[in-house]
């Protein structure tokens, strides 16, 4: 049975709602800047990254249903899981109008999920917390098929230097037993939910995990490290 899960709520829990078809598994388009230069054959292409895109789902109704419940279900944004890609989720929002009149009259309509280009493992939504006792390194494994931009939280005191695969990434200025969280995808640091970018020195471009095993090391007083989303797929 086809189903989707929006922010942990399965479509099968919505009385009368059917997921008639799911979007195909596809690769996002690369964003490019193309420049033609006089006197030069061909063109100059600069790759700018991957583009967000729409995944379209056909929905239907059967039996008894409450259209207001269906509308509330799709009036959302956050994380979506498609059952043909079980175990992974996309970050989405629904911007296009949904023809609910057609859904009621003809029992079918289309929903366009505007998804960000990458997908993530459901099993990595909850942070993995490691208490640092005597080890001097930590292995972060990217099980995906493209480099990832994880979230790292470091608890410790004083000045802490972070190294990834042997290269210095950040210098953290911690107080006494403080935690700084580095969101490398959003390119910001927080401490207790408050922006702490001034406590972090370095380049966010240095925090990315190639596919496979990666080694995180540090100097200074560190008592705990947690990480989230070490894997990413296109």
C-alpha positions in Angstrom: 0.0 0.0 0.0 1.3 3.4 -0.9 1.6 5.9 2.0 3.4 9.0 3.0 4.4 10.2 6.5 4.4 13.9 7.3 6.2 14.9 10.5 5.6 11.4 11.9 1.9 11.2 11.0 1.1 8.5 8.5 -1.4 9.0 5.7 -3.1 5.7 6.7 -4.2 7.4 9.9 -6.3 9.9 8.0 -9.8 8.3 7.5 -10.7 8.0 3.8 -7.4 9.3 2.4 -5.8 7.3 -0.3 -2.3 7.7 -1.8 -2.9 6.6 -5.3 0.6 7.1 -6.7 4.0 8.1 -5.4 6.7 10.2 -7.1 9.5 8.3 -8.8 12.9 8.2 -7.2 14.9 10.8 -9.0 18.1 12.8 -8.8 17.9 16.6 -8.3 19.0 19.0 -11.0 22.3 20.7 -10.8 22.1 24.5 -10.7 24.5 26.1 -13.2 25.6 29.4 -14.4 26.4 29.4 -18.1 28.5 32.1 -19.7 29.4 32.5 -23.3 32.7 34.4 -24.0 33.4 36.0 -27.3 36.3 34.4 -29.1 36.0 31.2 -27.0 34.4 28.0 -28.4 31.7 26.5 -26.3 30.7 28.1 -23.0 31.9 28.4 -19.4 29.7 26.4 -16.9 29.9 27.1 -13.2 28.2 24.5 -11.0 26.3 26.2 -8.2 24.9 23.2 -6.4 21.7 21.1 -6.5 18.3 22.6 -6.9 15.1 22.0 -4.9 12.3 20.5 -6.9 8.7 19.2 -6.7 7.7 15.7 -6.0 4.0 15.1 -7.0 1.7 12.7 -5.2 -1.7 11.7 -6.5 -4.3 11.4 -3.8 -7.9 10.1 -3.6 -10.8 9.6 -1.2 -12.9 6.6 -0.3 -15.7 5.7 2.1 -16.3 8.2 4.9 -13.9 11.1 5.2 -13.6 14.5 6.8 -12.2 16.9 4.2 -11.1 19.3 6.9 -8.9 16.6 8.4 -7.4 16.0 5.0 -6.8 19.7 4.5 -5.1 20.0 7.9 -2.9 17.0 7.1 -1.5 18.7 4.0 -1.4 22.2 5.5 2.1 21.5 6.7 5.9 21.6 6.2 8.8 19.7 7.7 9.8 16.1 7.0 8.2 13.8 4.5 8.7 10.1 4.0 7.5 8.4 0.8 6.9 4.6 1.2 8.9 3.8 -1.9 11.9 5.3 -0.2 11.4 3.9 3.2 14.0 4.7 5.8 14.8 8.2 4.3 13.1 11.6 4.6 13.1 14.8 2.6 12.6 18.3 4.0 9.5 19.8 2.3 6.9 22.5 2.1 3.6 22.6 0.1 3.3 25.9 -1.8 1.0 25.1 -4.7 -2.8 25.1 -4.4 -4.5 21.8 -3.9 -7.8 21.4 -5.8 -10.0 20.0 -2.9 -13.1 20.6 -4.9 -11.9 18.2 -7.5 -10.9 15.8 -4.8 -14.4 15.8 -3.4 -16.2 15.6 -6.7 -13.9 13.2 -8.6 -12.1 11.6 -5.7 -8.7 12.5 -7.0 -6.2 15.4 -6.8 -2.5 16.2 -7.0 -0.2 17.4 -4.2 3.2 19.0 -5.1 5.8 18.6 -2.3 8.5 21.1 -2.8 11.5 19.2 -1.5 15.1 20.2 -0.8 17.6 18.3 -2.9 19.0 15.9 -0.3 17.4 13.1 1.7 18.5 11.9 5.1 18.3 8.7 7.2 15.4 8.4 9.6 17.7 6.6 11.9 20.0 9.7 12.1 17.3 12.1 13.2 18.1 11.6 16.8 21.6 12.8 17.8 24.2 10.2 18.7 25.8 11.2 22.0 29.3 10.1 22.9 30.8 10.7 26.3 34.5 11.4 26.0 36.5 9.6 28.5 40.0 8.8 27.2 39.6 8.6 23.4 41.2 11.2 21.2 39.1 10.7 18.1 35.7 9.8 16.8 34.6 8.1 13.6 31.7 9.7 11.7 30.5 7.5 8.9 28.6 8.9 5.9 26.6 6.0 4.5 25.0 8.2 1.8 26.1 8.7 -1.8 27.2 12.4 -1.6 29.1 14.5 0.9 27.1 15.5 4.0 26.9 18.6 6.3 26.3 17.3 9.8 25.3 18.9 13.0 27.9 18.7 15.7 27.6 19.6 19.4 30.7 19.9 21.6 30.6 20.1 25.4 33.7 21.2 27.2 35.6 24.0 28.7 38.1 26.7 27.5 39.6 26.7 24.0 38.8 23.6 21.9 40.3 23.0 18.4 38.3 20.7 16.1 40.0 18.7 13.3 38.2 16.8 10.6 40.2 14.2 8.6 43.4 15.9 9.9 42.5 19.4 8.9 41.6 22.1 11.4 38.0 23.1 11.0 37.1 25.3 14.0 38.3 26.9 17.2 35.6 27.0 19.9 35.7 29.3 22.8 33.8 27.6 25.6 33.2 28.8 29.1 33.0 26.3 31.9 31.1 23.1 30.9 29.4 24.8 28.0 27.9 23.2 24.8 28.2 24.8 21.4 26.2 23.3 18.5 27.5 23.8 15.0 25.0 23.4 12.2 27.3 23.1 9.1 24.4 23.1 6.6 22.8 26.3 8.1 26.3 27.7 8.7 25.6 28.9 12.2 26.5 28.1 15.8 24.3 28.2 18.9 24.6 27.8 22.6 21.4 26.8 24.4 19.4 28.0 21.4 21.1 31.4 21.3 23.4 32.3 18.4 27.0 31.8 19.3 28.9 32.6 16.1 31.3 34.8 17.9 32.4 31.8 20.0 33.4 29.9 16.8 36.3 30.7 14.6 36.8 28.9 11.3 35.2 28.2 7.9 32.0 26.2 7.7 33.2 24.9 4.3 35.7 22.8 6.2 32.9 20.8 7.9 31.7 18.3 5.4 31.9 14.5 5.4 33.0 12.6 2.2 31.2 9.3 1.7 32.6 6.6 4.0 34.4 6.9 7.3 35.7 10.2 8.6 37.8 11.0 11.6 37.0 13.9 14.1 39.8 14.8 16.5 40.2 17.7 19.0 42.5 19.3 21.4 41.4 20.9 24.7 38.9 19.8 27.4 36.0 18.0 25.8 33.6 15.9 27.8 30.9 15.1 25.3 30.3 15.2 21.5 27.0 14.5 19.7 26.4 14.4 16.0 23.4 14.3 13.7 22.8 13.7 10.0 26.2 12.3 9.1 24.7 10.7 6.0 23.1 12.3 3.0 21.7 11.1 -0.4 20.7 12.7 -3.7 
